[in-house]
Amino acid sequence: MKIKSPMLFILALCSYLLLGCIAPLPPTLTISDLQSDQTTPSVTWVTQLGGQPHGLVIEGARAYLGVGPRLLIIDLGDPTQPTLLGQTGVFSDFVRDLAVTTHYAYVAAGKAGLRIIDIVNPAAPVEIGHYATAHEATGVYVADHYAYVVTNESSLQVLDITDPTMPHRLANYPLKGVANDITVAAGYAYVADLRAGLHIINVTQPANPSLVGTYATPQPAQKIWIDAGYAYVAAGKAGLRILDLANPAQPVEVGAYTTLDSAVDVYGVGKTAYVADQWTGLHLFDVTRAAHLVEVGRYATRGPVINIYVANDVAYLVDEWHGLQVLHLEKPDALLLKGVFAVPYSVQAVQIVGDVAYLAAGESGLWIYDISDPTRPVPLGVYDSAPALALALDQHYAYVATGEQRVVVIDVAKPSAPEFVSDYTIPGEVKQVTIVGHFAYIAAGSAGLHVLDISVPSHLRTVGLYPVNRAQAVSVVDHFAYVAAQETGLQVLDIADPAHLQWIASPDTGGDANGIYVTDSYVYLAAGGAGLRILDRVNPTALVEIGAWDQAYARTVTVAGHYAYVAAEQQGVRILDVANPTSPVAVSGFPVLGSANDLDKVGDYLYVAADRGGLVVAKFIPEP
């Protein structure tokens, strides 16, 4: 129950290798569930993996972890190598919070409400019940045969779960603010609210809850832990706040400690409070004297920490970028990392080469999957020592755009053990890489277009550059580079001599340009709010726009056959028939959780980089 009372790479990979080896479960989220005016039966849901981790419960030798729109069950029998046991299907929103009992997991899944999962067989968890909350379910606590659920519109809903297949509401108690967490102790429900602080509600009669007291924290109350008559509140920038609950109608603050960043979660065991401080990691405090808190230990995570759970002298942290971290607590002043269960968090770009998918997963790095069976992607390797926003493959090298001032070259000849080869600094943010021959063309934001000689991958060198302002993407065909740039749109350069790039055209394309795809005859430009623009490139020095489609935002575009596939960020994926490029027609599409930032099309399958929604795989077969 939610009682709230170089080696790293190997650990991360070993922990995750089973993810793709589990037969895909019938997803809760289907294309029909995500019906839109652009959706047709020609699109079929296939699978999803990765995404933003959030929500953690430890029960015995198992961890229950929310990852994107799924619940994962992880075996902790060997803490040095956490391994996946099973996972649910895909919910229609992200996991926000969890509660676990012997046989069931209760998942607060945002707009998907409360989902109830049978976990008796951890290898095949099955959803058996759900309750549709009026607003986004953000927190859940289970006690006896009641589930206490809070929503982002600040209501407390008390559900009778005697029959978990048919939960029904006993009470709906309105609150002021934005509820984010709940715990129940000794007949009271304690609700952490992002606007109003702490609500204390009498639930001795679950069907008739009543407000007893409130406490306004100096900053948003993120999470709460109750122990021995005290409330421990993670209060964001106000750090850890300790309240005496002797009189629930008038809680009194008896201790506080302002952490270095923002306290987002808290867990207590005995006289120690464990605080997840978002950007500085885990902090341990001796709370023997609440008025004089003493920090007794600290562990700096690589990314922002968002959840903490402690059991049997082990701390389990959720690092948003690097997944579940397992820490040994025997020596609080010298905390040791024991194991990692990594997940690809923010998938920004995807490229398919043969039966292998390469994911640029933001701060989670480069992830490599075997997709010989697209319904069961199998993780092969991870390189997480550098962020990855985009990538290009050449022979057995991956050239990774970091979003920072550098390109990183990784040898992926052995996918299970990607190796660093070199990096190269470029002034400006490296946005995208395109490789033609022995040259890499770099869209480097404010630093424009850079051309690198990659004949020797370990020794890259600049051979040419052109100051295209805010260059976002580049496509090279023949001896022309077509550069998508924000504010200035499409820029065309003659690259016959890479050392002396020459500007030749800049057609009006309606403003911003984010992505580009060039065929023998046409330029397809993802022009942001101006949608998809299609230009005739018979004469590259005088491009002419011949068609446009502006019904959705266009982030990137790829073309296969006579269809254009547009990654439209929050508007999902749009599929256009461009057989007549002067009159593109939307024929299909589907939404994704997160943001459709990039996609690749191989055969009948679409691979969508959905940011914190992970990687989405769908099948598109045009109707005859």
ChimeraX attribute file (.defattr): number of C-alpha atoms within 10 A of each C-alpha:
attribute: neighborCount
match mode: 1-to-1
recipient: residues
	/A:1	18
	/A:2	22
	/A:3	18
	/A:4	22
	/A:5	16
	/A:6	8
	/A:7	8
	/A:8	16
	/A:9	18
	/A:10	16
	/A:11	19
	/A:12	26
	/A:13	25
	/A:14	22
	/A:15	25
	/A:16	25
	/A:17	18
	/A:18	15
	/A:19	22
	/A:20	20
	/A:21	14
	/A:22	16
	/A:23	13
	/A:24	19
	/A:25	15
	/A:26	14
	/A:27	17
	/A:28	15
	/A:29	19
	/A:30	18
	/A:31	21
	/A:32	14
	/A:33	11
	/A:34	14
	/A:35	14
	/A:36	14
	/A:37	10
	/A:38	15
	/A:39	20
	/A:40	18
	/A:41	14
	/A:42	15
	/A:43	22
	/A:44	17
	/A:45	20
	/A:46	20
	/A:47	23
	/A:48	27
	/A:49	21
	/A:50	24
	/A:51	30
	/A:52	26
	/A:53	32
	/A:54	24
	/A:55	22
	/A:56	26
	/A:57	26
	/A:58	23
	/A:59	14
	/A:60	11
	/A:61	13
	/A:62	19
	/A:63	22
	/A:64	21
	/A:65	24
	/A:66	28
	/A:67	28
	/A:68	31
	/A:69	32
	/A:70	27
	/A:71	29
	/A:72	23
	/A:73	24
	/A:74	24
	/A:75	19
	/A:76	22
	/A:77	12
	/A:78	11
	/A:79	21
	/A:80	20
	/A:81	21
	/A:82	27
	/A:83	26
	/A:84	25
	/A:85	20
	/A:86	24
	/A:87	26
	/A:88	25
	/A:89	22
	/A:90	21
	/A:91	23
	/A:92	21
	/A:93	22
	/A:94	28
	/A:95	31
	/A:96	24
	/A:97	27
	/A:98	27
	/A:99	26
	/A:100	23
	/A:101	16
	/A:102	10
	/A:103	12
	/A:104	19
	/A:105	25
	/A:106	27
	/A:107	31
	/A:108	31
	/A:109	29
	/A:110	24
	/A:111	20
	/A:112	24
	/A:113	25
	/A:114	27
	/A:115	23
	/A:116	24
	/A:117	22
	/A:118	21
	/A:119	21
	/A:120	13
	/A:121	11
	/A:122	19
	/A:123	17
	/A:124	19
	/A:125	22
	/A:126	20
	/A:127	18
	/A:128	13
	/A:129	17
	/A:130	19
	/A:131	19
	/A:132	16
	/A:133	20
	/A:134	14
	/A:135	16
	/A:136	22
	/A:137	34
	/A:138	28
	/A:139	30
	/A:140	29
	/A:141	26
	/A:142	24
	/A:143	16
	/A:144	9
	/A:145	12
	/A:146	19
	/A:147	24
	/A:148	24
	/A:149	30
	/A:150	33
	/A:151	27
	/A:152	21
	/A:153	18
	/A:154	25
	/A:155	23
	/A:156	25
	/A:157	25
	/A:158	26
	/A:159	23
	/A:160	20
	/A:161	19
	/A:162	13
	/A:163	10
	/A:164	22
	/A:165	16
	/A:166	14
	/A:167	22
	/A:168	19
	/A:169	16
	/A:170	15
	/A:171	18
	/A:172	17
	/A:173	17
	/A:174	14
	/A:175	18
	/A:176	13
	/A:177	18
	/A:178	22
	/A:179	31
	/A:180	27
	/A:181	28
	/A:182	27
	/A:183	24
	/A:184	23
	/A:185	17
	/A:186	9
	/A:187	13
	/A:188	21
	/A:189	23
	/A:190	24
	/A:191	31
	/A:192	32
	/A:193	29
	/A:194	22
	/A:195	19
	/A:196	22
	/A:197	24
	/A:198	27
	/A:199	24
	/A:200	23
	/A:201	22
	/A:202	20
	/A:203	20
	/A:204	13
	/A:205	11
	/A:206	19
	/A:207	16
	/A:208	13
	/A:209	21
	/A:210	16
	/A:211	16
	/A:212	16
	/A:213	16
	/A:214	18
	/A:215	19
	/A:216	13
	/A:217	21
	/A:218	15
	/A:219	19
	/A:220	26
	/A:221	33
	/A:222	24
	/A:223	29
	/A:224	28
	/A:225	25
	/A:226	22
	/A:227	16
	/A:228	11
	/A:229	13
	/A:230	18
	/A:231	21
	/A:232	25
	/A:233	30
	/A:234	30
	/A:235	29
	/A:236	26
	/A:237	19
	/A:238	21
	/A:239	25
	/A:240	29
	/A:241	23
	/A:242	24
	/A:243	21
	/A:244	18
	/A:245	18
	/A:246	12
	/A:247	11
	/A:248	20
	/A:249	15
	/A:250	15
	/A:251	19
	/A:252	16
	/A:253	18
	/A:254	14
	/A:255	17
	/A:256	19
	/A:257	18
	/A:258	14
	/A:259	21
	/A:260	15
	/A:261	16
	/A:262	24
	/A:263	34
	/A:264	27
	/A:265	29
	/A:266	29
	/A:267	26
	/A:268	23
	/A:269	15
	/A:270	11
	/A:271	12
	/A:272	17
	/A:273	23
	/A:274	24
	/A:275	30
	/A:276	34
	/A:277	29
	/A:278	24
	/A:279	19
	/A:280	20
	/A:281	24
	/A:282	26
	/A:283	21
	/A:284	23
	/A:285	21
	/A:286	17
	/A:287	18
	/A:288	13
	/A:289	11
	/A:290	20
	/A:291	13
	/A:292	13
	/A:293	19
	/A:294	15
	/A:295	18
	/A:296	15
	/A:297	17
	/A:298	18
	/A:299	18
	/A:300	14
	/A:301	22
	/A:302	14
	/A:303	18
	/A:304	19
	/A:305	29
	/A:306	24
	/A:307	26
	/A:308	26
	/A:309	26
	/A:310	22
	/A:311	15
	/A:312	9
	/A:313	13
	/A:314	18
	/A:315	21
	/A:316	24
	/A:317	23
	/A:318	29
	/A:319	28
	/A:320	28
	/A:321	26
	/A:322	25
	/A:323	25
	/A:324	28
	/A:325	23
	/A:326	24
	/A:327	21
	/A:328	18
	/A:329	19
	/A:330	11
	/A:331	11
	/A:332	17
	/A:333	13
	/A:334	13
	/A:335	18
	/A:336	15
	/A:337	19
	/A:338	18
	/A:339	25
	/A:340	30
	/A:341	27
	/A:342	29
	/A:343	29
	/A:344	33
	/A:345	30
	/A:346	30
	/A:347	35
	/A:348	26
	/A:349	28
	/A:350	27
	/A:351	23
	/A:352	20
	/A:353	11
	/A:354	10
	/A:355	13
	/A:356	19
	/A:357	23
	/A:358	25
	/A:359	30
	/A:360	30
	/A:361	31
	/A:362	25
	/A:363	24
	/A:364	27
	/A:365	24
	/A:366	29
	/A:367	25
	/A:368	25
	/A:369	23
	/A:370	20
	/A:371	18
	/A:372	13
	/A:373	10
	/A:374	20
	/A:375	18
	/A:376	20
	/A:377	24
	/A:378	22
	/A:379	23
	/A:380	22
	/A:381	25
	/A:382	28
	/A:383	23
	/A:384	23
	/A:385	14
	/A:386	20
	/A:387	21
	/A:388	30
	/A:389	26
	/A:390	29
	/A:391	26
	/A:392	20
	/A:393	20
	/A:394	16
	/A:395	8
	/A:396	12
	/A:397	19
	/A:398	23
	/A:399	27
	/A:400	27
	/A:401	28
	/A:402	23
	/A:403	21
	/A:404	18
	/A:405	17
	/A:406	20
	/A:407	29
	/A:408	22
	/A:409	25
	/A:410	22
	/A:411	20
	/A:412	22
	/A:413	13
	/A:414	11
	/A:415	20
	/A:416	17
	/A:417	17
	/A:418	21
	/A:419	16
	/A:420	17
	/A:421	16
	/A:422	15
	/A:423	17
	/A:424	15
	/A:425	15
	/A:426	16
	/A:427	14
	/A:428	18
	/A:429	24
	/A:430	30
	/A:431	26
	/A:432	28
	/A:433	24
	/A:434	21
	/A:435	21
	/A:436	13
	/A:437	9
	/A:438	12
	/A:439	19
	/A:440	22
	/A:441	25
	/A:442	29
	/A:443	30
	/A:444	31
	/A:445	24
	/A:446	18
	/A:447	21
	/A:448	22
	/A:449	28
	/A:450	25
	/A:451	23
	/A:452	21
	/A:453	19
	/A:454	20
	/A:455	13
	/A:456	9
	/A:457	19
	/A:458	14
	/A:459	13
	/A:460	19
	/A:461	17
	/A:462	18
	/A:463	15
	/A:464	17
	/A:465	20
	/A:466	17
	/A:467	15
	/A:468	25
	/A:469	20
	/A:470	26
	/A:471	33
	/A:472	28
	/A:473	29
	/A:474	28
	/A:475	24
	/A:476	20
	/A:477	13
	/A:478	10
	/A:479	11
	/A:480	19
	/A:481	24
	/A:482	23
	/A:483	31
	/A:484	29
	/A:485	27
	/A:486	22
	/A:487	15
	/A:488	20
	/A:489	26
	/A:490	31
	/A:491	21
	/A:492	24
	/A:493	22
	/A:494	20
	/A:495	20
	/A:496	13
	/A:497	11
	/A:498	20
	/A:499	14
	/A:500	13
	/A:501	21
	/A:502	17
	/A:503	17
	/A:504	13
	/A:505	16
	/A:506	18
	/A:507	16
	/A:508	13
	/A:509	22
	/A:510	16
	/A:511	15
	/A:512	22
	/A:513	32
	/A:514	25
	/A:515	32
	/A:516	26
	/A:517	22
	/A:518	21
	/A:519	14
	/A:520	10
	/A:521	10
	/A:522	19
	/A:523	23
	/A:524	24
	/A:525	32
	/A:526	30
	/A:527	30
	/A:528	24
	/A:529	18
	/A:530	20
	/A:531	23
	/A:532	30
	/A:533	25
	/A:534	25
	/A:535	23
	/A:536	20
	/A:537	17
	/A:538	13
	/A:539	9
	/A:540	20
	/A:541	16
	/A:542	15
	/A:543	20
	/A:544	18
	/A:545	19
	/A:546	14
	/A:547	17
	/A:548	21
	/A:549	18
	/A:550	13
	/A:551	13
	/A:552	20
	/A:553	22
	/A:554	31
	/A:555	24
	/A:556	28
	/A:557	27
	/A:558	21
	/A:559	20
	/A:560	13
	/A:561	8
	/A:562	12
	/A:563	19
	/A:564	23
	/A:565	25
	/A:566	30
	/A:567	31
	/A:568	26
	/A:569	24
	/A:570	16
	/A:571	20
	/A:572	22
	/A:573	29
	/A:574	24
	/A:575	24
	/A:576	23
	/A:577	19
	/A:578	19
	/A:579	13
	/A:580	11
	/A:581	22
	/A:582	16
	/A:583	15
	/A:584	21
	/A:585	17
	/A:586	19
	/A:587	17
	/A:588	21
	/A:589	27
	/A:590	24
	/A:591	23
	/A:592	27
	/A:593	24
	/A:594	24
	/A:595	25
	/A:596	32
	/A:597	25
	/A:598	28
	/A:599	25
	/A:600	21
	/A:601	20
	/A:602	14
	/A:603	9
	/A:604	11
	/A:605	19
	/A:606	21
	/A:607	25
	/A:608	30
	/A:609	30
	/A:610	33
	/A:611	29
	/A:612	26
	/A:613	28
	/A:614	29
	/A:615	29
	/A:616	23
	/A:617	22
	/A:618	20
	/A:619	20
	/A:620	20
	/A:621	12
	/A:622	14
	/A:623	9
	/A:624	4
